[in-house]
């Protein structure tokens, strides 16, 4: 296990300590959250966590949760989540995030907005003074509107790149959309940018997660750090 992978595991397992029996939990996606999922499954198996139900944010998280015998529900059963654990691609000093590296940010944001508490787990390499320092903003667009939205993103000083697999085929999200990874450089005002993106009918969702995070658990060379607003 590489050092960064070990950091991810430490942060994820620390976050799981916040889960209590009887809770409805939101399941994030991605490599860091995978360690949290393993730990949740283990605690349910040993009986340390009881009466847990979970809502997954991606088809992949759902598949792994089923393999681990984590009881799953949908928003038909519950419309409020007690706690969600998820990862992030970049975290600024105000705990705003860029997410979407795993192409699941649409459902991840739905789950985050339904959660009383959103805990983000990262290794220290994901921290930045300002969003956009190290990561482009994933913008999920209708396939139908993709050329239009590409042109629009360029008009607001973005550099969009269609996300593709190694085969050259476009990545298609769980909801059937394309992703334009858009480099805006360092984002001075993420709220203003988010508003511009949200005004476009062809843009389904973007990877700016603003004012949603309750706590960030960071693992690094100096151990675990907890960042709170």
N, C-alpha and C positions, 0 to 999 in steps of 0.2 A: 504494500500500500504506500503510495507516494505521500509526502508530507502534506500537500494540499488536500488530498483525499482523507487523510487522517484528521485534518482540521475540520473538514466538512462533517465527518462522522461525529466528532466531539460536539460541534454546535447543534447538530440535529438531535443527538441524544439528550443534550441539556434541555432543549425545547420540549421534549416529550415529558419531562418532569412536571410541566404545567397542566398536563391532562389528568382529569379526575374521573373516577367511575361515574357512569350515568350521563356523561357529556355527549353532545352531538359535535363531531369534529369534521373540519374541512381538510381534505387531503390535497396537498399541492402536487407539483410535478417536478421532474428533473433529478439530476444526479445527487444533489445535496439532500433533497427531501426523501430520496430513496432510503437513506439511512434511518430517518425518522419512521418511515413506514415499516421497516424491518423491526425496529424497537417496539412500535405499537403492537405489531403482530405477536411479538414475543411476550409482551406483558399481558395481552388478552389470553394467550395460550396458557400462561402460568397462573392465571386467575387474579393477577395483581390489578388489572383493569377489568371492571365488570360493566355490563349494560352500556357498552359503547356502540354508537352507530356513526357511520361516516358517509360523507358525500364527496366523491372524487371529482377532480378538476380536469381529468383527461381519460381517454380510453386506456392508455397505458397504465395510469395509476389505478384505475378500476380493475384491470387485469391482475396486477400484482397484489392488490388488496384481497381479491377473491382467492388467489393462491395462498395467502396468509390467513385466510378465514376471518377477515375483518368484516363485520356485518355492515352492509351497505344499504342506504336508503336514497331517495331522491327528494327534491323540493316539494313533491306532492305530499310527503309525510310530514316534513318539518320545513319551515321557512326561515328559521333562525339557527345559526351555528354558534356554539359556545366559543370554540377556539379553532383557528386554522393555522397550520404550520406550512410554510412554503419557503422556497429559495428566491434568490434575486440575482440578476446579472450585474447590477450596479446600485449602490446605496449612497445617497448624499448625506451631508451633515444634519439635514432636517428629517431624515428617515424617509424621504421620497425615493422611489425606486424606478429603475428600468427593468422590466421583465419581458419574457417572450422568446428567450433563446431556445426554448423547447417547443415553441409554436402553440402553447396552450394558454396564452395570456387572456383570451376572451373569457373562457370558463373560469380561469383563476381570478379574474376581476369580479365576475358575478359572485363567486364564493367569498372573496374578500369583503365585498360590500354587504354580504349577508351575515358577516361574522361580528360577534361582540369584541373579539380580540384577534388580531392578525400578528403572528410571530414569524419573523423572517430569520432564516438561518443562513449564514454565509461564512466563508473564510475571509481573512483580512484583505486579500487581493481585490475584493469586490467593493471596497470603500473608496469613495472619491469626494473631493470637496464639492464638485458640481456634477450633475448628470451630463452625460455626453462626453465626458473626459476619455472614457475607455470603451464605450459601447454605443452602437447605433440604436435607434428606436425602431422596434418591430411594429410595422403598421399592417394590420390585417384588412385586406380589401376584397370586395366582390370580384370574382373572376371576370364577370361582365364589364366591370368598371376599371379594371387594372390599368389600361393605357391612360385613361383620364386622370386617375389618382397619381400615377407616376409623374405626369406632367404637372399636376397641382403641387406635389411635394417639391418638385424642382423649382416651382415659382415662389415657394417660401424658403428658398435657400437650403433645401435638403438635397442629399445625394442618394436617391433610392436605388437599391439593387434587389432584383427579384431573387428570393431564396430558392435555391434548387438543390436537388440531390446530386451525388457524384455522377449520376447518369446524365445530368443536364435537365432532367424532368423537374417541373416546379414542385416545391413542397406544398401539399394541400393539408390544411388544418382539419381538426375533427369536425368542424362545421362546414367544410367544403370550400374554404377560401384560400387565396394566395397571401403571401407575406412579402412586403417590401421593407427590407432592412434599410432604414433611412438615417444617414449620417448628417446630423445638424451641427457637428462640432460641439464645443462646450455650450450647454443650454443655459442662457442667462436667466430666462423666465419660463420655467416649465409649464406654469399655469396658462400663460398666454399661448404657448404652442399647443397645449392640450385643447384649448378652446377652438383654435383654428382647425385642428384635426377633427374635432367632434361636430363641426358644422358641415362636413362633407358627407353626403348620403352614401357614397361608394366606399367610405371608410367604415368598416364594421367596429373596429376597436384598435387602440394603440397601446404600446407597452409602458406608458407613463402611469405609474401608480402613485397618486398624490394624496397626502393626508389620509392614508388608509392604515398605515403601520402603527401598531401599538408598541412593539419592542423588536429590536434586532439583536440576535445573539451571534457574536463574532468569535471565531476561533482562530488563533494565530500563535506565533512564537512565544508570546507572553501569556498564553493560556486563554481562558474564556473572558470576553468582555460583554457586558450587557449595555446596550444603548437604548435609552427611553426618551420620549419627548419631555 
